[in-house]
Amino acid sequence: MKRWAVRTALLLLVLVTVLVLNTARNAMGWQPLVDTPQQRRAVLSSGWRIAQPPGPGPHRAAILLSGCDGVHDNMEWWAARLRAQGRATLILDSHGPRGIDRAQSWRAVCAGQLLTGSERAGDLATALVALREMPGIDAHDVAILGTSHGAWTAMELMAALARPEPPPGLSAWPAPPANIAAQVGPVILLYPYCGLLSRAGGSAWPMPARGLMLLAQNDSITSPQDCRAMAQGLRDKGAALRVLTLPGTDHGFDQQERSALSPLQFDARSRDRAGMLVDDFLTGFASAPRLGI
């Protein structure tokens, strides 16, 4: 019995050590497995969900990024909303093409052990560049909408575009960072993660990018206070970022599909309210003069 207890304690110690070291690795942005931009695009393109609005193109575009549990109904809802604004939509699935949706391995993403926002920023950069070659799409003034982990990802890319090194896990930028930054239009961030693993507040946003951050007042997963502080720091660096808090809401209020064990609840009224705020933001968004890409 004593030997069993010692072995159990040692096993727990090893597991805790591995988790701590892996979390530290993610916090430093070091990823030992590296793709070329071409390899990353080949993986991701198998999971892209692309839809065009009615009418002749080319259409302005939008890229949507899900939370840490993968693509669910809220992505389709937001995509339809953006298509109503005349934008072609690309739902960027970072999970399925990597096999992360199997056996609930997405939980490792939610726990910060796999596919951090800084690494996933390489997916977003890859998709932005790929839009340039897609028929019927105007790859300027691309809207980016992310929820939770996807919003973290969008913020990580905005910060990474100020640095010469590519996002963790990519061997190189798929195009010069300045050219990718020139494609970015309105940035919409729903209840993002802004905690210790996030590097998104460390660099200024590229100009003239503008953002809207919608926080859930009663968020039980991420900290609205951390996001307000990060947003203020970004504004101090020159970012045009508006922050609004939706009263009485919790994390993931716009998502109906979820794990049976999830304590989160869908809130149709808050989702509709967020939709109207996003509509207003997009309608009033004054895109920058077109730059060569």
Steps between C-alpha positions, in 0.01 A plus 500: 500500500783735586679424171177568306463836676859597413450406136177697483665805655790478254262467206304803614824696542608410146162599357499832684857569386410426138196728519702782657779469242254483211312803629830689532591400144170633373539821698841558338356430155733211420363231271736214406274376217531740208310519169585693190221736389426262212466204737274697735276605213475143371385383844252780565341517156338160552287651777417844358130585475464770236172664397422796277219755538251544217593711202806540283841535659760569586372516857679628804581215735490392863688230688337341805683316779329278755562449867726232646240223455496533122247611241138498617169664412603851604754512218228434243275760666767768490598403145140552384497838674819605323372378163196722555754784509619392154810312609617159385576290808774251579450302821854406600498158668829456686380187681355249254789495251737432791279225644444703817125433496556131570458343845443843653864593445373857454504519879879528482452814290262646758751418774779685320703186437451477124461748214529832682370822352851608397548174307155518346580851379700328227177340379338843472798647313491204261129545434536874438763440234299213346201734450699688237480202266134412553259588216229753572674640809647843562786430742523860624318617812451146633285486813622267775254365757613273781328357804691413819815314386437628148490858626826435687642372171395813314665720763817292487525551125451875537792509742715259297474714187728751671775241534730353232479143631195297394245359746619190691475185288556675164841497334432835333226753442282400201548858373679807638331605826438852370310359202289277725428795729380698198228240444352531849172686533262499800602270786219362719593332827236315702588412862873440426759341725740768628682309775858401577554289187400788273774700329242713320555816704872523438502679165303778337236417241579583139345826386225574409340182641195547719337259741189431702532289815179364652537365852260290708431669833473171693766310307581184696777381266711803415559825684330815367726702730812357332358589159414854603853547626650353183273712283604814686865409447437453129317832482797663671711360214266657245248225428147609409323242716153548646400286799139430595368273774175310453312502832384175657687280253739208541771357278379340176154657515467475119565123475227237528706186430727406789620216717232337717711584806538868414349742756468771232162588352384640170343847526310594182426854618866575573606343171255723312622803692859415411394454139355849486814649653714319243271618219535859619878467525531357149264758353697784655839353424706728279754277332848629428606605152584193297864405505682265270525142621 
